[in-house]
Amino acid sequence: MSDPMIPSLFEGETNLTTTERAVSVVLGLGIAAAAAQPRPNKFLSLAALIIGAGLAIRGATGHCPIKQVSHTA
C-alpha cells in the first residue's frame, strides 16, 4: 500500500525499450557486484551499490523517472 503523499520513483507507465531495460539490468547488477568487493573507501562502495541497484530496478520495472520528466518538459 503506497502513501499518496509520497510518489514512487519506479511506478508508472513503462517508458524504456527492451534494449534500454536489458542494458540497465546488466550494468546495474555489474556495478552492484563490483561494489560488494572489499575496498578501502566504504563511501564509494555504498554509492556504487546504490547506483547499481537503481539501474537494476530501472531495468526491471521498465520505468525511468528521469526520462519521463525529460519527455514531459
Secondary structure per residue as TSV (DSSP state, phi and psi in degrees):
chain	resnum	aa	ss	phi	psi
A	1	M	-	360.0	124.2
A	2	S	-	-103.2	148.7
A	3	D	-	-82.8	124.5
A	4	P	T	-64.9	-16.3
A	5	M	T	-82.8	-17.3
A	6	I	S	-117.9	101.0
A	7	P	-	-71.5	145.2
A	8	S	-	-86.5	136.9
A	9	L	T	-74.0	-25.1
A	10	F	T	-110.7	15.3
A	11	E	-	-106.4	149.1
A	12	G	S	136.9	-175.8
A	13	E	S	-66.7	141.1
A	14	T	-	-65.1	125.3
A	15	N	-	-129.7	17.8
A	16	L	S	-115.2	146.4
A	17	T	-	-76.3	167.9
A	18	T	H	-60.7	-39.4
A	19	T	H	-64.8	-45.1
A	20	E	H	-61.4	-39.3
A	21	R	H	-65.3	-45.9
A	22	A	H	-63.3	-44.5
A	23	V	H	-63.4	-41.6
A	24	S	H	-62.1	-44.2
A	25	V	H	-64.8	-47.4
A	26	V	H	-63.7	-48.2
A	27	L	H	-64.1	-42.6
A	28	G	H	-61.3	-46.2
A	29	L	H	-67.2	-36.4
A	30	G	H	-65.1	-43.7
A	31	I	H	-66.3	-42.6
A	32	A	H	-63.8	-39.4
A	33	A	H	-66.1	-40.0
A	34	A	H	-65.2	-34.2
A	35	A	H	-68.7	-24.0
A	36	A	T	-74.9	-15.3
A	37	Q	S	-71.4	142.8
A	38	P	-	-62.3	130.1
A	39	R	-	-135.8	153.6
A	40	P	S	-68.1	-32.3
A	41	N	-	-98.6	101.6
A	42	K	H	-68.7	-29.8
A	43	F	H	-69.0	-37.8
A	44	L	H	-66.4	-38.4
A	45	S	H	-63.6	-42.4
A	46	L	H	-64.6	-43.0
A	47	A	H	-61.4	-43.4
A	48	A	H	-64.8	-38.7
A	49	L	H	-64.2	-43.4
A	50	I	H	-65.6	-44.8
A	51	I	H	-64.2	-44.7
A	52	G	H	-61.7	-44.5
A	53	A	H	-64.1	-40.2
A	54	G	H	-62.3	-42.2
A	55	L	H	-65.5	-41.9
A	56	A	H	-64.2	-41.6
A	57	I	H	-65.8	-40.9
A	58	R	H	-56.9	-46.1
A	59	G	H	-69.0	-39.1
A	60	A	H	-67.4	-38.7
A	61	T	H	-85.0	-26.2
A	62	G	T	79.1	10.4
A	63	H	-	-119.7	129.0
A	64	C	-	-120.0	112.6
A	65	P	H	-65.2	-30.0
A	66	I	H	-69.4	-42.5
A	67	K	H	-64.9	-37.6
A	68	Q	H	-63.0	-44.6
A	69	V	H	-65.9	-42.5
A	70	S	H	-67.9	-28.3
A	71	H	H	-86.0	-19.0
A	72	T	H	-82.6	-33.9
A	73	A	-	-71.0	360.0
